[in-house]
Amino acid sequence: MRGFQWLAKLVKGVKFRDGVVAFTACFTVLQPFVRLLLVGHSMGGLAIRAALRVRGSTAGILGIVSLGTLHGGTSLAPWGFGAFRVPVVSIYSTHDNFVSPPQSARLRGAAHVAMPAVGHLTMCLSSRVEAKLVASLRSIEGGARTSGA
């Protein structure tokens, strides 16, 4: 996450949709060289969905993990990409102080990991959430290796 602070500075003050288009352009540039595992916290999860919708493809994307994302609890949720062709994991807190009710972090078709006793912003600092995130990323990566993707 720290490695993309340059992107945050680049799109500071840019409208959400313009930022999504810029992020989508990054996918296109990187696609021939790497397969990406995308992780988004809160609105970052919606930004990933929106970028994939704008892009119209999941080519080059190995999988997606969202942390505390309001998949069903905000007016932006329906704007996100509909059916994913890659594995998606939604890690959410059952005690989130922003995502309420917690079930609004669930996304149809995704695997769900409920984390008790962790706040919305604390998710980014929690070693328990980090362990679930790493396990999810490894599972996605391992599945891709065994399927030959």
LINWO-V451929 format. One record per helix or strand. SS is the DSSP state (helix for helix, strand for strand). FROM is the first residue (numbers start at 0). LEN is the number of residues. If there is no record, write none. Layout:
ss = (SS	SS)
from = (FROM	FROM)
len = (LEN	LEN)
//
This chain:
ss = (helix	helix	strand	helix	strand	helix	strand	helix	strand	helix	helix)
from = (1	15	35	42	60	76	86	101	110	120	126)
len = (10	15	6	13	7	3	7	4	5	4	21)
//
